[in-house]
Amino acid sequence: MIDFSAQKAAKGETPEAYALRLEKKGARELHIRKALRAQFDIPMSGIIKACSVLSEARHIELLDLRARFPDLNENRFAWKISKSLTIEKEAALVWAQTILTSEA
């Protein structure tokens, strides 16, 4: 597995551009968040903003969470998504419902 936090940001590269570059390399959102913390001195709100457009990285992250926690009910899965992605529980519940419905 690639250590994405060791991927250096290019000179002048913004956090958003850096995050998109890592997404193109196949990184999941949690790895991108860790890499952003390692490469940039930005608050968590900046990390969340940089990751907000990473649809493929988020998709990979959600699939990974489900694979690691296959027996969680809708509410517990939503809680896990909320904590992992630092998103509101209501938004996480939509993701959980979508994933669980697709499994049915």
Summary of the structure (lengths in Angstrom):
residues: 104
radius of gyration: 14.2
end to end distance: 31.0
largest distance: 47.0
contacts: 284
relative contact order: 0.12
helix: 70%
strand: 0%
